[in-house]
Amino acid sequence: MLRRRECLSDAEITRRARVNPQYLQRHRDLKAKAEAVRAHLATDHPRAEAAATAGREAALTVENRMLLAQNATLRRDLETMRAELRAIRARDLAANARGDLASHPTRDAEIEALRRERDEALAAVRSGEADLLAQRNVVQRLIAENTRLLGSAAPSEHGPGFGAVVLQDRRHSGEPGAHQSLSNTGRFT
């Protein structure tokens, strides 16, 4: 336009440039520049000033869009960095936790001492259970032997079968132990 000193419409500019007819609408800075050239060619100073102002506004709009895009990119980068920092912190915390729980010479010794104490306590419990079972067997044998002895001693002092009669009386009287009966082996059941 300036070389040939002719005014061209926006449609003619886009046609000669072989671009989309909406190109100047999307690029306001170029449209403002074309308007400024038209005003300069027409020697219309108020129109030229308005075009220059529109050009500056368009340039500021373009710069603003670029800054907004850059800002969005920086925000994405910041979020990425924050996510990476969180991952690093989590990894460090996990490593510290594993390090705290990892084997330390003093902790190993303490744990081993506690395990030995536990094993000794379990062995004492097992031994106590075995002793209790042995004593229970002895008591059962003694009860059977005492019952047998009472039964054999009864005919001479109190008459025949006194021990069996006493047991039968207790069974029918409702006294404690009345539910017990003497089996063939001499044990109470």
C-alpha positions, 0 to 999 in steps of 0.5 A: 500500500505504501509503495504504490500509494493506494488504499486497499480494503481489508478484504483486498489485503487478505486476498493479495496475501492469500490468507484466510479472510478472517486473518486480519480479525485475528491479528488486530495489530496487522489490521491496526497497521493497515488502518494507519497506512490508509489514514496516512495515505488519506492525510487524515490526521485524526484518523491516523492518530486513532489508527496509531492508538488502535495499533498500540492497543493491538500490540498491547493486546498481542503482548498481553496474550503472549504474556498470558500464554507464558504465565500459563506455561510457567504455572504448569511448570510450577505445578510440575515442579511442586509435584516433583518436589512432593515426590522427592519429599515422600521418597526422602521420608520413606527412606528416612523411615526405612533408615530409622527402622533398618537394623542398627546394632543397638536395636538388633541387640535389644530385639534379640534380647527381647526374643530370648526373653520371649522364648524363655517365657514360652519355654517356662509356660510349656514346662508349667503346662507339662508339670500341671498335666503330670500333677493332674495325672497324679491326683487322678491316680491318687483319687482312684487309689484312695477310692479303692482303699476306702472301698476295701477298708469299708467292709471291715469297719462299716460293713460291706460296700460302705464307700459305694453307699456313701457315693450313692447317698451324695449323688442323690442328696444334692451336695457338691460333688453329687454329680460325680460317679465312680467308673470301673477304673476307679476315677470320678467322671 
